[in-house]
């Protein structure tokens, strides 16, 4: 390689009055050239291939630089040094259109011949869009840059071995307002530190004092469903995660133009006053409305939606998401790409569905079936041709660590997990029967990349989502399961009812998951794409090998995936007509966001994770009697209540329990119809619930 000794300032986005500056140096040395048909692709270490549609794909590096407190970024300079030629002649592959996963192949290949015949160096500007965003009060400049210079007509490529990114800042009212969101939450500060490329800047920010009173989990639900959350509140309170319920009736008195804004204002006030980390939206859209966001993606004739159900509205708390006050929420420049806390929607329409969801969350966390929490199921489908694209290309990047496509992620350790792969391959497509057999054999987490719609997912339709089809996934024989899918629209909770809602609201099957309310997107013919990117970062958060950095709550891992992905929305072709932005909006948690995800098998002997008391039921399923075995940390009385799936009390009894002694009591059941019941046992410190299946 011929090295050119040079220092060259080759881009300045805007000019502004100097107020402050932040710098960071990036170095590049590893060049990889790959062949793609008659074209080539060139990547450098820690870079992602991207470009404008039909124009040369170049390697881009992300920028996620923390700014001084109370300041915003007004310009970015890219200073390149040691320009180095890469020997050879290169016809770089043109960026193809992003595609929704549900769209069939169109066979089109796009190429901007004007650009490819130009003798001018490409690109004109090496930086992507500069975005200001705020994370828990800390100001960030987000963008991307390429260290590469390409001459299309001459087919030559050079790159800068050293690049200095210089961000110019100035005081800003929005940055000053963001300081109200500074927090002492250890979880939030961990996210900030993991995200910042210059975490030493945190020392310039004022410390937020520890809250004298506070709580972790806020549940928002109508008054009619308040009592149905008591078991979940008790469970988290016992574990030291204080929880509170706020009714929509009470929140209706807040300021705001509609209930959505009033709910968000209440969340902001509770976050700032009490340091909440998690928000559970308790109810379907008829009682807990959503905010519909706007996004446009250049692909074919274009994709536009101004009503994307986006619960990030309730978790990203800076600004108001609609600065100009029009009908389009979340337009570029009105957004807040870095969420402060985690939000999940338990999308139920009645008390029976609510009882199922609450029970599955408590049971999955507190009473797991041991020895099957390291058995993930990978489910992929044929996606597209040409170029030939399978979902397995994306799912394999979730297994073990990878630095593919410009960013490094931790993956599911293959040596410590029994991974089942159900993949379409050339000449073979798996069946629903095979899928159900795998699920019913006991799996921990389902990862899916394939086609979906509002009533179709993993080749199943709504009518396939029954307790009978998932008869073994009952929390007793096998654990309830979690799921992450790239599939389109399967999480459209504004529908009545989408397939993800059904899967989480029946008695068996899913305890929760991550789903798209509109299209999932992939980059055809590659192993990168907006949905896959979020999924990789979600898994990376869960499987960080440092136990102090691993994030294993469902909502928190989802939040971290959006934070880590946010800089890439600054890629050329992404900030405004962007599929990555689209997925940032439409990818939501359905279920309890506070739920701990098991990534390892529980230690034998800790079948219930609470320390105050334990109980078990046998036989289960049962007919006319059960044996209730209880152990209480101190002597006391346990109150047992058996409820029907509709919440009706069918049996109550009190049990006197001596401290630190296992007591078994035979309980005769009244004449009951076959079905599912819930046995709730309450001590002075809280309650636990078990599912009881009655047969004849």
Buried (B, 14 or more C-beta within 10 A) or exposed (E): EEEBEEEBEBBBBEEEEEBBBBEBEBBBEEBEEEEBEEBBBBBBBBBBBBBBBBBBBBBBBBBBBBBBBBBBBBBBBBBBBBBBBBEEEBBBBBBBBBBBBBBEBEEEEEBBEEBBEEEEBBBEEBBBBBBBBBBBBBBBBBBBBBBBBBBBEEBBBBBBBBBBBBBBBBEBEBBBBBBEBBBEBEBBBBBBEBBBBBEEBBEEBEEBEEEEEBBBBBBBBBEBBBEBBBBBBBBBBBBEBBBBBBBBEEBEEBEBEEBBBBBBBBBBEBBBEBBBBBBBBBBBBEBBBBBBBBBBBBBBEEBEBBBBBBBBBBBBBBBBBBEEEEEBBBBBEBBBBBBBBBBBBBBBBBBBBBBBBBBBBBBBBBBBBBEBBBBBBBBBBBBBEEEEBBBBBBBBBBBBBBEBBBBEBBBBBEEEBEBBBBBBEEEEEBEEEEBBEBBBBBBBBBBBBBBBBBBBBBBBEBEBBBBEBBBBBBBBBBBBBBBBBBBBBBBBBBBEBBBBBBBBBBBBBBBBBBBBBBBBBBBBBBBBBBBBBBBBBBBBBBBBEEEEEBBBBBBBBBBBBBBBBBBBBBBBBBBBBBBBBBBBBBBBBBBBBBBBBBBEBBEEEEBBBBEBBBBBBEEBBBEEEBBBBBBBBEEBEBBBBBBBBEBEEBBEBEBEBEEEEEBEBEBEBEEBEEEBBBBBBBBEBBBBBBBBBBEE
